[in-house]
Amino acid sequence: MIEPLRPMSTGQLLDRTFALYRTNFILFVGIAALGPAAYLAFQLLTIGSAAVPSAARASSGAAFASMGAGFFVGIVVAWAGMAISQAATVRAVAAVHLGREITIGGAYKALRGRFWRVLGVFFLTALLVGTAIVVIIVIAAVVGTLVIAGAPRAGTTGVVFRFVFVLAEAVLAAVLAMAIYARYSLAIQACVVEDLRAVASLKRSAVLSKGARGRVLAILFVFGVLSFVIGMVFGGLAGGVGTVLRNPIIALILVYLASFVSGCLTGPLATIGISVLYYDERVRKEAFDLQLMMASLDAPAPPLAAPAQI
């Protein structure tokens, strides 16, 4: 039975997220595999680069530049894979949350024509968050230089002062980054579900997330902690096996594979949760549940079957 749309509390959102994930486990894990797989491929390529002797790398400036370019391309490809798998997960949630059938391939096919928009939303959000962090660091560096110049330079007082200043800078940067991310956390959903362009999706997210950013951070925190714990468990098991094998390359590969598995298992959860929140905010702000009900009433009725001929 499909649960009707209605305003939900944060606890109900989490329950709904786990319910969707549990009943569509293969679907969501299969979709989410693209992002971790792209990152795994990048990690395995870095292992190959690390295996090249340092003397050989230093003998050719062109080879070193090529490695740097490969590293950059690998990061971009990994991020693109994460963005596309996240968008496909949003598409799957849009179907199963409303009681419709969808497959792994169907979720990706539904992104046809939205590929560059999705990447645009993903990288614009990352750019906004990254720019905010850089601005905070630059301002803190300038202010810190002036403040620390007049502070004690030696002894316990000077060390404590510098530690507190650096800690305050880190906290401020983290708070600002989380605030910006929460503001634009519904942009991918708006892009995929409402077929908006990148900038319009960011603006739409800013409207929908207003008043709900605390809930966004709560959802991200819960699933972030869960992902961390499961990742530590898988990573610890892989590290233990690698220690027994006493081969650093194989040990590193096992750790990367463990990260891949844990990423596939836990990666979809935050996206599902934020997608459910997206619909919840539309129900609260736009009576989206009534819109769906009216649309179903306006839909043409199926034709009646012809009477059997005797």
MOJO-V408648 format. One record per pair of residues at least 6 apart in sequence whose C-alpha atoms are under 6 Angstrom apart, sorted by the first residue. I is the first residue (numbers start at 1). J is the second residue. D is the distance in Angstrom with one decimal. If there is no record, write none. Layout:
# MOJO-V408648
I,J,D
I,J,D
This chain:
# MOJO-V408648
2,99,5.8
5,289,5.7
7,280,5.7
17,272,6.0
17,273,5.3
27,104,5.8
29,264,5.5
29,265,6.0
31,104,5.7
32,85,5.4
32,264,5.5
32,268,5.9
33,264,5.1
34,81,5.9
34,85,5.7
35,81,4.5
35,82,3.9
35,85,5.7
36,260,5.3
36,263,5.9
38,78,4.7
38,81,5.7
39,78,4.7
42,74,5.3
88,107,5.1
88,108,5.3
91,107,5.7
92,107,5.6
117,197,5.8
117,198,5.3
120,198,5.6
121,198,4.9
129,177,5.2
133,173,5.3
136,173,5.9
152,158,4.8
182,213,5.4
183,206,5.2
183,209,5.9
184,202,5.7
184,205,5.2
184,206,5.8
186,205,4.8
187,201,4.8
187,202,5.0
187,205,4.9
190,201,5.4
191,201,5.3
223,270,5.8
227,266,5.6
231,262,5.5
234,258,5.4
235,255,5.6
235,258,5.6
238,254,5.4
238,255,5.3
242,251,3.9
282,288,5.5
283,289,5.7
